[in-house]
Amino acid sequence: MQAASGTKGGSSGSPVVDCQGRAVALNAGSKSSSASAFFLPLDRVVRALNLIRDCWDGFGIKPESVYIPRGTLQVTFQHKGFEETRRLGLRNETEQMVRVVSPAGETGMLVVDSVVPEGPAHKHLEPGDVLVRMNGEVVTQFLTMETLLDDSVGREIDLQIERGGAPLTVKLEVEDLHSITPNHFLEVSGAVIHPLSYQQARNFRFKCGLVYVAEAGYMLSRASVPRHSIIKKFAGEDIEKLDDLIAVISKLSRGARVPLEYVKYTDRYRNKSVLVTVDQHGWYAPPQLYTRNDATGLWTAKSAIPLDSPFVVSAHRSHLDVNSNSVSPLAEPSPMDLKCQHESENSADGCIKMQTDDEIGMDGSHSGEDSLVEKKRRRVDEDIAVEGTISSYGDLDDTKGGALRHPSSVEGSDLARTISSNASLAEQVIEPALVMFEVHVPPICMLDGVHSQHFFGTGVIIHHSDSLGLVAVDRNTVAVSISDIMLSFAAYPIEIPAEVVFLHPVHNFALVAYDPSALGAGASVIRAAKLLPEPALRRGDSVYLVGLSRSLQATSRKSTITNPCTAVNIGSADCPRYRAINMEVIELDTDFGSSFSGILTDEQGRVQALWASFSTQEHVVKRKKKRTKRRLTRKLKYGCSTSEDHQFVRGIPIYAISQVLQKIISGTPGPFRLINGIRRPMPFVRLLEVELYPTLLSKARSYGLSDNWVQALAKKDPVRRQVLRVKGCLAGSKAENLLEQGDMILAINKEPITCFLDIENACQKLDRSIDSDGVLNMTIFRQGKEIDLIVGTDVRDGNGSTRMVNWCGCIIQDPHSAVRALGFLPEEGHGVYVARWCHGSPVHRYGLYALQWIVEVNGQPTPDLESFIQVVKGLENGEFVRVRTVHLNGKPRVLTLKQDLHYWPTWQLTFEPETDTWQRRTIKALQPTAA
């Protein structure tokens, strides 16, 4: 029924009453463009109500469940006017008969619109068939047809139709609609998979019961399997029903890579094949099978695979294996570095898709006679003791003994790439060390404000031995440690997994480890690059910019340094995430654009800097309407607002990477972590947790800085002629209550300070001092006065965030450095930070969104994750919880939410360096489930 009345969203299902207050219909929907509403008649509702009432009366009490028969032929009908049915071939005598026996005012008949493949009517009814009678009764209305079908479930009915003017009679068995409505689904790695329902089968023109991907989750989306796909094959086995898929999954081990074939309804005649990597980290719970319980109205979960299946056994075995491989710390050779390019793609969080390297030309390549180039290259390979160069191939003893092998002379060279003779010498030398990254971040644990789930980039091998390979890459490609990384090598056609082992808290680089034994014969073809941290690059120096395209082709050009010491200035993002601070970068006269990253080398291929990608945000004033809507959606879910993500590229001097590598190689004391089965110490980083920016001495003089200090600073650094000022202190740092915004840092231990490197060197000197107490004797200039201060430094590891809690559907972590860089933590006791939230969760329903600190739960302080866990452990299912929050803008708020432990249990993820695994543990659940 249609009525000329305006209704608003949310009113669906409300009663429509007449003037006497009697319910005559249900509100079903409306048109927003006009005052028009649609109502459903109550005939079938009254039938269902009577069946429920009769069932209750029969039992005397409320039964566990009530069966309400619903019949279907898996056919969609449309009501068409007589004029249309005549054009479809309806005979005049049939039309006259229908008009006579039908109620007055009848205007048409039911016509077949679509038939679900392999349903009861398949090959019996066709689109365009005009329904005349059903079981001898003329049927022209949907209500009459539904009544006959519901009363004939499991029995045959006779249909009289006319097809193109020819009368036909068919017998069809009425199917139970409940039997083709899924009452169970599989959840695996965030994917929701269930038998294809009748409603979707009708939409997609597939048969009911096929294995349907409702949500791709992490494992399938990582393999680019889209929503609404139909899985046809998995691991080489045909998949006809959901049980087939579960049986295949139970045979697979974690980390296995198996083929999957699927088909989309938009391209139904062509199967697509992808390679699926089975989740190996335990970020997600084991596969769960949810079944609808009609008695309780809940969906109950149970393990979908047996406990002795390889999927479960391999997870426990991996934990045991890593515990049994503890070895003494590392003492291995040294490396070099290149840079990584980042290319974020459009995803659910609305990230910006960047230009690919394949679109970039190859300019500035050096060419020459083949013999001359080859002689130069051999000479570079043999010169492994060049002053200031770090060699990083092979074990340390092998390097000292001159056992460095040329890639072209070892086993596996048949598959090695042939380098073009037209390439520059630098490109030829460095290409065996180039690596392409593909990084996936699980959506269930997007920590530290990471802005995308999928990244591409180029890295460089800086260490390669029999037991360990290390690759350097920028943090715009590897942003967080909790991610899946696949490496593709330019020198050898192979793809292997890798893991993050070091994230520098300040500098824009990360170190990623791989297992050389996974390379097979390619381990002898691939080699590490050489680092050349000294001498530092100067303005006017010539360098080679070398990078890697998405097709794994090396690209290079000769460029000139225009500014070797530009201070990088990146503002805080709307949703705080890692940003480079206290860094000087290198600018070139020419490059390959903002999406191309790589390394800067000398003419012999020795790396002098990373040509790194930096992420930033730009505020947008004018946007198209569609884009505005997408951005608003992202704001609601992820806390981002009116800014768009952009990237730019600059050079990072290689000295910072070489320093970290030297510490790893020498076994500098630090926290141990398991890498490739060997316990290795990883270095700490001592920092002055203060964000600084440079001010020209001419400006500093205007603030009252004395001539003596101006002259002393200019004499110390006649190139920069600057002084560092405090922009802000990281909240919770030892310098927070000592240094103030606008302070000028003049000297440390009476030594003038003019650049960020001076402060880093002063911090490292503290590490080398045996009796150091970790403080700096600083001379600052504040409001016209020189002040001597003792300022403490902080020590950070390179693990990044290693713990998170999922409570009521939101991701909670301790405030990461980007949040602390805002300069304050709640006065109520710091608190835990809400990083993300999930649609449909309790926090979504009650409005506990991201970008807030939770400082109290039911009046109990939650200053850190451990305190928060202890509080929520005592909360019961269905209990209303009072939560006190503080937004990033400092605004406090109190809200309540109802905890739902049935669908949203409380659990945590913790990284354990000793076993190199992420452990998922249930904190509180309605019923014991495998975590």
DAUR-V69373 format. One record per pair of residues at least 6 apart in sequence whose C-alpha atoms are under 8 Angstrom apart, sorted by the first residue. I is the first residue (numbers start at 1). J is the second residue. Records with the same first field share a line. If there is no record, write none. Layout:
# DAUR-V69373
I = J  J
This chain:
# DAUR-V69373
1 = 38  39  40  41
2 = 36  37  38  39
3 = 36  37  38  39
4 = 35  36  37
5 = 35  36  37
6 = 30  34  35  36  37
7 = 29  30  35  36  37
8 = 30
9 = 29
11 = 27
12 = 26  27  28  29
13 = 26  27  28
14 = 26  27
15 = 23  24  25  26  27
16 = 23  24  25  26  27  39
17 = 23  24  25
18 = 24
24 = 41  42
25 = 39  40  41  42
26 = 39  40  41  42
27 = 37  38  39  40
28 = 37  38  39  40
29 = 37  38  39
30 = 36  37  38
31 = 37
48 = 68
51 = 66  68
52 = 66  68
55 = 63  66
56 = 62  63
63 = 295
64 = 294  295  296
65 = 294  295
69 = 150  151  153  176  177  178
70 = 149  150  151  153  176  177  178
71 = 146  149  150  151  152  153  174  175  176  177
72 = 149  150  153  174  175  176  177
73 = 119  120  121  172  173  174  175
74 = 115  116  119  120  121  198  202
75 = 112  113  114  115  116  121
76 = 112  113  114  115  202
77 = 110  111  112  113  114
78 = 110  111  112  113
79 = 108  109  110  111  140  141
80 = 108  109  110  111
81 = 107  108  109
82 = 95  107  108  109
85 = 108  109  111  130
86 = 92
88 = 128  130  163  164  165
89 = 162  163  164  165  166
90 = 130  162  163  164  165
91 = 165
98 = 132  138
99 = 106
101 = 138
102 = 138  140
108 = 140
109 = 130  131  132  139  140  141
110 = 130  131  132  139  140  141  142
111 = 127  128  129  130  131
112 = 125  126  127  128  129  130  131
113 = 126  127  128
114 = 126  127  202
115 = 121  122  125  126  127  202  205
116 = 122  201  202  205  206  207  208
117 = 205  206  207  208
118 = 207
119 = 207  208
120 = 172  173  174  175
121 = 172
124 = 170
128 = 163
129 = 161  162  163  164
130 = 161  162  163
131 = 139  140  159  160  161  162
132 = 138  139  140  159  160  161  162
133 = 139  158  159  160  161
134 = 145  148  157  158  159  160
135 = 157  158  159
136 = 158  159  160
139 = 145
149 = 174
152 = 174
153 = 173  174  175  176
154 = 173  174  175  176
155 = 173  174
156 = 171  172  173  174
157 = 171  172  173  174
158 = 169  170  171  172
159 = 169  170  171  172
160 = 167  168  169  170
161 = 167  168  169
162 = 168
177 = 198
180 = 197  198  208  209
181 = 197  198
182 = 194  195  196  197
183 = 291  292
184 = 194  289  290  291  292
185 = 192  193  194  195  289  290  291
186 = 192  193  194  242  287  288  289  290  304
187 = 193  287  288  289  290
188 = 217  219  284  285  286  287  288
189 = 217  218  219  279  284  285  286  287
190 = 215  216  217  218  219  284  444
191 = 213  214  215  216  217  218  219  220
192 = 213  214  215  216  217
193 = 211  212  213  214  215  242
194 = 211  212  213  214  242
195 = 208  209  210  211  212  241  242
196 = 207  208  209  210  211  212
197 = 208  209
198 = 208
201 = 207  208
204 = 265
205 = 265
206 = 265
209 = 241
210 = 230  231  240  241  242
211 = 230  231  232  239  240  241  242
212 = 228  229  230  231
213 = 226  227  228  229  230  231
214 = 227  228  229
215 = 227  228
216 = 225  226  227
218 = 442  443
219 = 276  277  278  279
220 = 226  276
222 = 276  440
223 = 274  275  276  277
224 = 274
225 = 262  274
228 = 264  265
229 = 262  263  264  265
230 = 262  263  264
231 = 239  260  261  262  263
232 = 238  239  240  260  261  262  263
233 = 239  259  260  261  262
234 = 245  248  258  259  260  261
235 = 248  258  259  260
236 = 259  260
237 = 248
238 = 244
239 = 245
246 = 304  305
247 = 305
249 = 305  311
250 = 305  306  309  310  311
251 = 309  310  311
252 = 278  310  311
253 = 278  310  311  312  313  314  315
254 = 278  279  280  281  310  311  314  315
255 = 277  278  279  280
256 = 277  278
257 = 275  276  277  278
258 = 275  276  277  278
259 = 273  274  275  276
260 = 273  274  275  276
261 = 271  272  273  274
262 = 271  272  273
263 = 269  270  271  272
264 = 271
280 = 315
281 = 917  918
282 = 315  918  919  920
283 = 442  444  445  909  918  919  920
284 = 444  920
285 = 920  930  931
286 = 303  312  930  931
287 = 303  304  305
288 = 301  302  303  304  305
289 = 301  302  303  304
290 = 299  300  301  302
291 = 299  300  301
292 = 298  299  300
293 = 299  300
302 = 929
303 = 930
306 = 312
307 = 313
319 = 915  917
322 = 674  677  915  916
323 = 914  915
325 = 677  678
326 = 674  677  678  679
327 = 677  678  679
328 = 678  679  680
329 = 667  678  679  680  681
330 = 664  665  666  667  679  680  681
331 = 396  664  665  666  667
332 = 395  396  465  665  666
333 = 391  392  393  394  395  396  397  399  463  465  665
334 = 390  391  392  393  396  462  463  661  662  665
335 = 390  391  392  393  461  462  463  464  528  529  530  531  658  661
336 = 390  391  392  460  461  462  463  528  529  530  531  532  606  607  657  658
337 = 460  461  462  471  472  529  530  531  599  607  609  610  654  657  658
338 = 434  459  460  461  462  472  473  529  598  599  600  607  609  610  611
339 = 458  459  460  472  473  474  547  597  598  599  609  610  611  612
340 = 436  437  457  458  459  460  472  473  474  477  597  598  599  610  611  612  613
341 = 456  457  458  459  473  474  476  477  595  596  597  598  612  613
342 = 455  456  457  458  476  477  595  596  597  613
343 = 353  354  355  356  455  456  457  477  595
344 = 351  352  353  354  452  454  455  456
345 = 351  352  353  354  452  454  455
346 = 352  353
347 = 452  453  454
349 = 451  452  634  638
350 = 452  630  631  634
351 = 451  452  645
352 = 644  645  646
354 = 595
355 = 595
356 = 549  550  595  596
357 = 548  549  550  595  596
358 = 549  550  551
360 = 592
361 = 592
362 = 555  556  557
363 = 556  557
364 = 556  557  558
365 = 422  423  424  556  557  558
366 = 422  423  424  425  557
367 = 421  422  423  424
368 = 421  422
370 = 421
373 = 421  425
376 = 425
377 = 425  428  429  604
380 = 604
381 = 406
382 = 404
384 = 391  402
388 = 532  533  534  535
389 = 530  531  532  533  534  606
390 = 530  531  532  658
391 = 399  528  529  530  531
392 = 462  463  464  528  529  530
393 = 399  404  463  464  465  527  528  529
394 = 404  463  464  465  466
395 = 465  466
398 = 404
406 = 525
407 = 413  524  525  526  527
408 = 416  525
410 = 524  525
411 = 521  522  524  525
412 = 521  522  524  525
413 = 522  525
415 = 492  493
416 = 491  492  493  522  525
417 = 490  491  492
419 = 428
420 = 428
423 = 556
424 = 556
425 = 603  604  605
426 = 544  546  601  602  603  604  605  606
427 = 546  554  555  556  605
428 = 605
429 = 604  605
430 = 529  605  606
431 = 490  491  554
432 = 489  490  491  525  526  527  528
433 = 460  461  462  489  490  491  526  527  528  529
434 = 458  459  460  461  489  490  491  547  548
435 = 458  459  460  461  471  487  488  489  490  548
436 = 456  457  458  459  487  488  489  490  548  550  552
437 = 455  456  457  458  459  477  485  486  487  488
438 = 454  455  456  457  485  486  487
439 = 453  454  455  456  477  478  483  484  485  486
440 = 453  454  455  483  484  485
441 = 452  453  454  482  483  484
442 = 453  482  483
443 = 453
445 = 482  804  811
446 = 453  482  835  836
447 = 480  801  804  811  813  835  836
448 = 480  576  577  578  801  816  818  835
449 = 575  576  577  578  835
450 = 479  480  577  578
451 = 577
455 = 477  478
456 = 477
457 = 473  477  597
458 = 473  547  548  597  598
459 = 471  472  473  474  598
460 = 471  472  473  528  529
461 = 469  470  471  472  527  528  529
462 = 469  470  471  472  528  529  530  531
463 = 469  470  471  527  528  529
464 = 470  516  526  527  528
465 = 516
466 = 516  517
467 = 515  516  517  676
468 = 513  514  515  516  675  676
469 = 513  514  515  516
470 = 511  512  513  514
471 = 511  512  513  514
472 = 509  510  511  512
473 = 509  510  511  512  612
474 = 508  509  510  612  613  614
475 = 503  508  509  510  613  614
476 = 508  613  614  615
477 = 613
478 = 500  510
479 = 578
480 = 503  800  801
481 = 499  500  501  503  799  800  801
482 = 500
483 = 499
484 = 497  498  499
485 = 497  498  499
486 = 495  496  497  498
487 = 495  496  497  498
488 = 494  495  496
489 = 495  526  552
490 = 552  553  554
491 = 525  526
492 = 522  525  526
494 = 519  522
496 = 514  518  519
497 = 514
498 = 512  513  514  515
499 = 512  513  514
500 = 510  511  512  513
501 = 510  511  512  513  798  799
502 = 510  511  512  682  798  799  800
503 = 509  510  511  798  799  800
504 = 510  685  798
505 = 796  797  798  800  817
506 = 579  580  581  582  583
507 = 580  581  583  656
508 = 579  580  612  614  652
509 = 657
513 = 675
514 = 676
515 = 676
516 = 523
517 = 523
529 = 606  607
530 = 605  606  607
531 = 606  607  608  654  658
532 = 606  607  608  654  655
533 = 607  608  653  654  655  658
534 = 608  655
536 = 608  653
537 = 561  564  608  653
538 = 561  563  564
539 = 560  561  562  563  564
540 = 560  561  562
541 = 560  561
542 = 558  559  560  561  602
543 = 558  559  560  561  600  601  602  603
544 = 556  557  558  559  599  600  601  602  603
545 = 556  557  558  559  591  598  599  600  601  611
546 = 554  555  556  557  598  599  600  601
547 = 554  555  556  596  597  598  599
548 = 554  555  597  598
549 = 555
557 = 591
559 = 588  589  590  591
560 = 588  589  590
561 = 586  587  588  589
562 = 586  587  588  589
563 = 586  587  588
564 = 584  585  586  587
565 = 584  585  586  720
566 = 584  585  586  587
567 = 582  583  584  585  693  694
568 = 580  581  582  583  584  585
569 = 581  693
570 = 579  580  581  616
571 = 579  616  617
572 = 579  818  822
573 = 616  617
574 = 639  640  641  643
575 = 638  639  640  851
576 = 818  819
577 = 818  819
578 = 817  818
579 = 614  615  616  818
580 = 614
581 = 691  692
582 = 691  692  693  756
583 = 756
584 = 652  756
585 = 650  651  652  653
586 = 650  651  652  653
587 = 650  651
594 = 613  647  648  649
595 = 613  647  648  649
596 = 613  649
597 = 611  612  613  649
598 = 610  611  612
599 = 607  608  609  610  611  612  651
600 = 607  608  609  610  611  651
601 = 607  608  609
602 = 608
607 = 654
608 = 653  654
609 = 651  652  653  654
610 = 650  651  652  653  654
611 = 649  650  651  652
612 = 649  650  651  652
613 = 647  648  649  650
614 = 647  648  649  650
615 = 645  646  647  648
616 = 645  646  647  648
617 = 643  644  645  646
618 = 643  644  645  646
619 = 642  643  644
620 = 642  643  644
621 = 642
631 = 640  641  642
632 = 641
634 = 640  641
635 = 641
636 = 849
637 = 836  837  838  839  849  850
638 = 835  836  837  850
639 = 836  849  850  851
660 = 683
663 = 682  683
664 = 681  682  683
667 = 680  681  682
668 = 681  682  683
669 = 681  682  683
670 = 681  682  683  684
671 = 681  682  683  684  797
672 = 679  680  681  682  913  914
673 = 679  680  681  682  913  914  915  916
674 = 680  913  914  915  916
675 = 916
679 = 914
682 = 797  798
683 = 797  798
684 = 795  796  797  798
685 = 795  796  797  798
686 = 763  764  767  793  794  795  796
687 = 760  763  793  794  795  796
688 = 735  759  763  792  793  794
689 = 729  730  733  734  735  793  794
690 = 726  727  728  729  730  735  736
691 = 726  727  728  729  730  821
692 = 724  725  726  727  728
693 = 724  725  726  727
694 = 722  723  724  725  755
695 = 722  723  724  725
696 = 721  722  723
697 = 710  714  721  722  723
700 = 723
701 = 707  710
703 = 784
704 = 784
705 = 781  784
709 = 746
712 = 752
713 = 721  722  723  746  752  753  754
714 = 720  721  722
716 = 752  754
717 = 754
720 = 754
721 = 754
722 = 754  755
723 = 744  745  746  753  754  755
724 = 744  745  746  753  754  755
725 = 741  742  743  744  745
726 = 739  740  741  742  743  744  745
727 = 741  742
728 = 740  741  821  822  823
729 = 735  736  739  740  741  821  823
730 = 736  817  820  821  822  823  824
731 = 820  821  822  823  824  825
732 = 820  824  825
733 = 793  794
734 = 791  792  793  794
735 = 791  792  793
738 = 789  791
742 = 782
743 = 780  781  782  783
744 = 780  781  782
745 = 753  778  779  780  781
746 = 752  753  754  778  779  780  781
747 = 753  778  779  780
748 = 759  762  776  777  778  779
749 = 776  777  778  779
750 = 777  778  779
753 = 759
762 = 776
763 = 776  793
766 = 772  773  774  775
767 = 774
774 = 792  793  794
775 = 790  791  792  793
776 = 790  791  792  793
777 = 788  789  790  791
778 = 788  789  790  791
779 = 786  787  788  789
780 = 786  787  788  789
781 = 787
801 = 816
802 = 909  910  911
803 = 813  814  908  909  910  911
804 = 811  812  813  814  865  908  909  910
805 = 811  812  813  865  906  907  908  909
806 = 812  905  906  907  908
807 = 904  905  906  907
808 = 841  842  843  899  900  901  904  905  906
809 = 837  838  839  841  842  843  844  904
810 = 834  835  836  837  838  841  843  849  850
811 = 834  835  836  837
812 = 832  833  834  835  836
813 = 832  833  834  835  865
814 = 831  832  833  864  865
815 = 832  833
825 = 831
826 = 853  855  886  890
828 = 855
829 = 855  861  862  863
830 = 853  855  863  864
831 = 853  854  855  856  861  862  863  864
832 = 853  854  855  862  863  864  865  868
833 = 851  852  853  854
834 = 849  850  851  852  853  854
835 = 850  851  852
836 = 849  850
837 = 843  844  849  850
838 = 844
841 = 904
842 = 897  898  899  900
843 = 849  897
846 = 895  896  897
848 = 895
851 = 887  888
852 = 885  886  887  888
853 = 885  886  887  888
854 = 862  883  884  885  886
855 = 861  862  863  883  884  885  886
856 = 862  883  884  885
857 = 868  871  872  881  882  883  884
858 = 881  882  883
859 = 882  883  884
860 = 871
861 = 867  868
862 = 868  871
869 = 923
872 = 924
873 = 923  924
875 = 881  899
876 = 899  901
877 = 899  900  901  902  926
878 = 898  899  900  901
879 = 898  899
880 = 896  897  898  899
881 = 896  897  898  899
882 = 894  895  896  897
883 = 894  895  896  897
884 = 892  893  894  895
885 = 892  893  894
886 = 892  893
887 = 893
901 = 924  925  926
902 = 925  926  927
904 = 925
905 = 922  923  924  925  926
906 = 922  923  924  925
907 = 920  921  922  923  924  931
908 = 920  921  922  923
909 = 918  919  920  921
910 = 918  919  920
911 = 917  918  919
912 = 918  919
920 = 931
921 = 931
922 = 931
